[in-house]
Structures are given as C-alpha cells and as structure tokens.
Amino acid sequence: MYMVAKLAFTGALLVVSTGELCAQPLNTVDDLGAALSKCWTPPAGFEDSFVTLRFAFRGDGTLMGPPQPTASRVSGDGEQRKAFVAAATAALQNCTPLEFSKELADAVAGTVFTLQFYSSPK
C-alpha cells in the first residue's frame, strides 16, 4: 500500500511517501509536505481509505495541539475507523518536532493545515 497526502496551505500539494527524513531544516512548504508524508505507513487491512487531519505548528516544529479529524472514509466498522484515524494521528504526532528554517518557522507558525492520509486500493 502507498500513502498519498495532500497538504493544504495556500493551495494544495500532493506528495507520495518515499525515503527517510533528512536531518537538514525544512525550508519550504513543499519540504514540509514531503517530510510529513515520510512518516505515514497505512495500517494493514485498509484499502481505499482516508482521513483528513487538521493541525497547526508552533515555530519550533511542535504541534500546537492534537490533530483533529475533519473527514474520513474508512472501510470497515466504527472500531476500524477509530483504528485508522488513530494510526494517522500517531504518525503525525510521532513525526514531530520538525526542524524548520527561520523563514519557514515564521511562515507556518499558527497556520492551520489539513493533511489527508490515504491507503491505496490494491
């Protein structure tokens, strides 16, 4: 399964998860989207599902609070939906803190983002 994430910030960015996180500070919103996408591995057993999370960063790269689900389509029952949402929330929380350049920190601090976590159909 593959992850595709759409990070909304003055437009939309579509990224696909590959590779490792880099140790250098993130400089652009594209860098931010790519870094976040690398943190997500869809849980087994979910096909053609997604959850959209809403969140904001502080300038130091930490989350301002817990991510909030705003939309979802998850195959299965209510418990499976909760498990998928929890996996996406944990992936985002475990990805932080991120290291931002001064310019990116100033640009994104307090900005509300939405990110869609997908599991692809077979």
C-alpha positions as CSV (number, residue, x, y, z in Angstrom):
1,M,0.0,0.0,0.0
2,Y,1.1,3.5,-0.6
3,M,0.4,6.8,1.1
4,V,-0.6,9.9,-0.7
5,A,-1.0,13.0,1.3
6,K,-2.5,16.4,0.4
7,L,-1.2,19.2,2.5
8,A,-3.3,22.3,2.2
9,F,-1.5,25.7,2.5
10,T,-2.2,28.4,0.0
11,G,-3.1,25.8,-2.5
12,A,-2.7,22.0,-2.5
13,L,0.4,19.8,-2.6
14,L,0.3,16.2,-3.5
15,V,3.1,14.0,-2.2
16,V,4.0,10.3,-2.2
17,S,5.9,8.7,0.7
18,T,9.4,7.5,0.0
19,G,12.8,7.6,1.7
20,E,14.0,8.8,5.1
21,L,13.6,12.1,6.8
22,C,16.5,14.4,6.3
23,A,18.5,16.0,9.1
24,Q,18.5,19.4,7.5
25,P,16.0,22.1,8.4
26,L,12.9,22.3,6.2
27,N,12.9,25.4,4.1
28,T,9.7,25.3,2.1
29,V,6.1,24.1,2.4
30,D,7.0,21.5,-0.2
31,D,9.7,20.3,2.1
32,L,7.2,20.2,5.0
33,G,4.7,18.1,2.9
34,A,7.5,15.7,1.9
35,A,8.7,15.3,5.4
36,L,5.2,14.6,6.8
37,S,4.5,12.1,4.0
38,K,7.5,10.0,5.1
39,C,6.0,9.4,8.5
40,W,2.9,7.5,7.3
41,T,2.6,3.8,6.7
42,P,-1.0,2.8,6.3
43,P,-2.1,0.1,8.7
44,A,-2.7,-3.4,7.2
45,G,-6.2,-4.3,6.2
46,F,-7.4,-0.9,5.0
47,E,-7.9,-0.3,1.3
48,D,-9.1,2.8,-0.4
49,S,-9.5,4.6,2.9
50,F,-8.5,8.1,4.0
51,V,-8.7,10.5,6.9
52,T,-8.1,14.3,6.8
53,L,-6.4,15.8,9.9
54,R,-6.4,19.5,10.8
55,F,-3.5,20.8,12.8
56,A,-1.1,23.7,13.3
57,F,2.6,24.0,14.2
58,R,4.5,26.3,16.6
59,G,7.6,27.9,15.2
60,D,9.7,25.3,17.0
61,G,8.3,22.5,14.9
62,T,6.0,21.0,17.5
63,L,2.2,20.7,17.1
64,M,0.0,23.3,18.7
65,G,-2.4,20.6,19.9
66,P,-3.6,17.2,19.0
67,P,-4.6,16.8,15.3
68,Q,-8.3,16.8,14.7
69,P,-10.0,14.6,12.1
70,T,-12.2,16.6,9.8
71,A,-13.3,14.0,7.2
72,S,-12.8,10.3,6.6
73,R,-13.8,7.3,4.5
74,V,-12.6,4.1,6.1
75,S,-13.6,0.6,5.0
76,G,-15.0,-1.4,7.9
77,D,-16.9,-0.7,11.1
78,G,-16.6,2.0,13.7
79,E,-13.7,0.3,15.5
80,Q,-11.8,0.0,12.3
81,R,-12.4,3.7,11.6
82,K,-11.1,4.6,15.0
83,A,-8.0,2.5,14.4
84,F,-7.3,4.1,11.1
85,V,-7.8,7.7,12.5
86,A,-5.6,6.8,15.5
87,A,-2.8,5.5,13.2
88,A,-2.8,8.7,11.1
89,T,-2.9,10.8,14.3
90,A,0.0,8.9,15.8
91,A,2.0,9.1,12.5
92,L,1.7,12.9,12.5
93,Q,2.5,13.2,16.3
94,N,5.4,10.9,16.0
95,C,6.8,12.9,13.1
96,T,7.3,16.0,15.3
97,P,9.0,18.0,16.2
98,L,10.2,19.0,12.8
99,E,13.2,21.3,12.3
100,F,12.1,24.5,10.4
101,S,14.4,27.1,8.9
102,K,13.8,30.6,10.4
103,E,11.9,31.6,7.3
104,L,9.6,28.6,7.3
105,A,9.0,28.8,11.0
106,D,7.9,32.4,10.6
107,A,5.6,31.4,7.7
108,V,3.9,28.4,9.2
109,A,3.7,29.1,12.9
110,G,0.0,29.2,13.8
111,T,-1.2,28.4,10.3
112,V,-3.9,25.7,10.1
113,F,-3.0,22.8,7.8
114,T,-5.1,19.9,6.6
115,L,-3.4,16.7,5.6
116,Q,-5.1,13.6,4.1
117,F,-3.7,10.2,5.0
118,Y,-4.6,7.6,2.4
119,S,-4.3,3.9,1.9
120,S,-4.4,3.0,-1.7
121,P,-6.7,0.4,-3.3
122,K,-4.9,-2.9,-4.3
